[in-house]
Amino acid sequence: MNLEPKDSNKINEFFHKLYNKAEDILFSVISKIPEKLMPAPFLEWLGHYTDRRMQGLRLQFIRQQWKKNSLEKLVADIRTQKQDTKKAPSDN
């Protein structure tokens, strides 16, 4: 059961994933350079990148918590319905 709307455009999804991978690789390469040798624009970019990445991880965590809570509520509702049908047999 998927509770989140997804983009149906596979090409945009592909390029988005490709961009994210390229950005991750660039970050890992640049983060290995000592700060003294790194120009100020790169340091600024690293700061923005880490802030954006942390925000994305926070949002992902919130979505997962929401999905977990929704599924737990759904399971509890199903169990309640099953218990109600066992306690009160149908009038057939």
C-alpha positions in Angstrom: 0.0 0.0 0.0 1.6 3.2 -1.2 0.5 6.3 0.8 2.6 8.9 -1.0 1.9 10.3 -4.5 4.8 9.6 -6.9 5.9 11.3 -10.1 4.9 9.2 -13.0 7.6 10.7 -15.3 10.4 8.1 -15.4 12.7 10.3 -17.3 12.6 13.1 -14.7 13.1 10.6 -12.0 16.1 9.2 -13.8 17.7 12.6 -14.2 17.0 13.5 -10.6 18.7 10.3 -9.4 21.6 11.0 -11.7 22.0 14.5 -10.5 21.9 13.4 -6.9 24.6 10.7 -7.5 26.8 13.3 -9.3 26.3 15.7 -6.4 27.2 13.0 -3.9 30.3 12.1 -5.8 31.4 15.7 -6.1 30.8 16.2 -2.4 32.9 13.2 -1.4 35.8 14.3 -3.7 35.7 17.9 -2.5 35.3 17.0 1.2 38.7 15.2 1.1 40.5 18.4 0.1 42.0 20.3 3.0 40.1 23.5 3.9 43.2 25.7 3.4 43.4 24.7 -0.3 39.7 25.0 -0.9 38.3 28.3 -2.4 35.5 30.1 -0.5 32.8 29.3 -3.1 33.4 25.6 -2.6 33.1 25.9 1.2 29.9 27.8 0.8 28.6 25.1 -1.6 29.6 22.4 0.9 27.6 24.3 3.6 24.5 24.6 1.4 24.8 21.0 0.3 25.1 19.6 3.9 22.1 21.8 5.0 20.0 20.6 2.1 21.0 17.0 2.6 20.2 17.2 6.3 16.8 18.7 5.6 16.1 16.0 3.1 17.0 13.3 5.6 14.7 15.0 8.2 11.8 15.0 5.7 12.5 11.3 4.9 12.5 10.5 8.6 9.2 12.3 9.1 7.6 10.6 6.1 8.7 7.2 7.4 7.3 7.9 10.9 4.1 9.1 9.3 3.9 5.9 7.2 4.7 3.7 10.2 2.0 5.4 12.3 -0.5 5.1 9.5 0.2 1.4 9.0 0.1 0.7 12.8 -3.3 2.4 13.0 -4.5 0.4 10.0 -3.4 -2.8 11.6 -5.0 -1.9 14.9 -8.3 -1.1 13.0 -8.2 -4.4 11.2 -7.6 -6.3 14.5 -10.5 -4.4 16.1 -12.8 -5.4 13.2 -11.7 -9.0 13.4 -12.3 -9.0 17.2 -15.7 -7.4 16.7 -16.7 -10.1 14.1 -15.6 -12.9 16.5 -17.6 -11.4 19.4 -20.8 -10.7 17.5 -21.6 -13.4 14.9 -23.4 -12.2 11.8 -27.2 -12.5 11.7 -27.4 -14.7 8.6 
